[in-house]
Amino acid sequence: MTTAVIVLLILLIVFMLLGVPVGFAIGGATMASMWFCSDLNMVVNAQYCYSGIFSFTVMAIPFFMLAGTIMSTGGIARRIVDFASALIGFVTGSLGCVTILACMFFGALCGSGMATASAIGSMMIPEMRKKGYDVPYAATIVCFGAIVGPIIPPSLSFVLYGAATKTSVPDLFRAGILPGILIGVLFIVMNIFLCKRHGWDLREKAAQAQMEGAVLTRAEQKAAMRKALKARLKMVWVTFKNGFWALLAPVIILGGIYSGFFTPTEAACVSVVYSIFVSVFIYKEMGKKELFETFLTAAVLNGVTSFLLGYSTVFSTFMTFEQVPQMISTFLTTVSDNPIVILLLINLILLAVGLFLDTVPAIIVMAPMLLPTVQALGIDPIHFGVIMAVNLAVGLCSPPYGCNLFVGAAVAKIKMESMFKWIAPYFILSIICILLITFCEPLSMLLVG
């Protein structure tokens, strides 16, 4: 390993331990290493910062962020929650299941884990508190439900990966559908198990039978079931009708991408226009003041993301100049020539990176460095994109950095430490999902043409 790389990594670790914001830590460490330990012209910093964000593909990021902000304040997110509640509100732990299902729906619209955690958490955590859930647990399932957002398309992680590796973004979107659904379903099963074990939000059939004070005949049981089913179907229809325009959004966005009618970036722009139109003119829950505030919030988020993205590009480029990808490839192949062992090592590396780095710099930095190794193993870049997205999404819920954990704790008004005992079962389940997705390639590639 060269002196420049050693200095770069030491400075990066020191800056992060000192609490320097990630973007400044990456930028400062890169510039210092470049100035003192290499012959590269410092103009390279500006050139690659500019090229890192001057990309038609990357333009999708601020627009999806803006769309997510509008949806969370303009009534779209609430109607998605109502529809999810009607679909699955009859099972044990129904509110927790609704939360995860709502995160899956909303994540498929905005593509951002943090935006999903904020939007759904602000609505569902107070309701779960009223229903008797442990508040740290409620915050935990919001955080883990929200990591499905960066996997189910449209996903900002896939947009970034596609831009960094020149991989087809629509194909990445297709590849993320089944893994995202798998993770969401397993989270719902885990929630039902934990709610049943701790006595939260249990089905009330037994209590209702006791109140009635009589044993129902089979005919009466069938009549009661028909009545309950009819009421449930009516509720599903009413919430579907009320939320029709909200639920139509993913059909328009994803349908347009997969049909080739517009690109992911154009789809992001369409999602903004559509969400504004629905929020302002159909649901009429957003006025000029609210619209201005959403634009301001999205502008601030985009400023932070663009800064990260620009200097992450400089960082990864500098690492490429120093031949770090070749070093990593040589190291991994020296450790073992077994693809299974190398993939396990790569998963460990990505999980470790996800503990400390946000998704944006992690993908821009790690994707170009690891991709040559996995391609040499014969692994499809699209499949590897899903593996990377899932690993880094799990990192959003992994201490100490865990962006989703900070959001969930802030929304629930609790200390993040109180969530740790509930993080463990979902984290273990997430690791199982990572292994399934890594070693069962059809999960990712089945829908890719």
Protein Blocks (a to p, Z undefined) as FASTA:
>chain_A
ZZklmmmmmmmmmmmmnopafklmmmmmmmmmmmmmccbdfklmmmmmmmmmmcfklmmm
mmmmmmmmmmmmnommmmmmmmmmmmmmmbghklmmmmmmmmmmmmmmnopaklmmmmmm
mmmmmmmmmnopafklmmmmmmmmmmmmmmmccdfklmmmmmmnopafklmmmmmmmmmm
mmmmmmmmmmmmmmmmnopaiafklmmmmmnopacdfklmmmmmmmmmmmmmmmmmmmmm
mmmmmmmmmmmmmmmmmnomacfklmmmmmmmmmmmmmmmmnopacfklmmmmmmmmmmm
mmmmmmmmmmmmmmmmmmmmnommmmmmmmmmmmpccfklmmmmmmmmmmmmmmmpcfkl
mmmmmmmmmmmmmmmnopafklmmmmmmmmmmmmmmgcfklmmlmmmmmmnopafklmmm
mmmmmmmmmmmmmmmmmmmmklmmmmpZZ
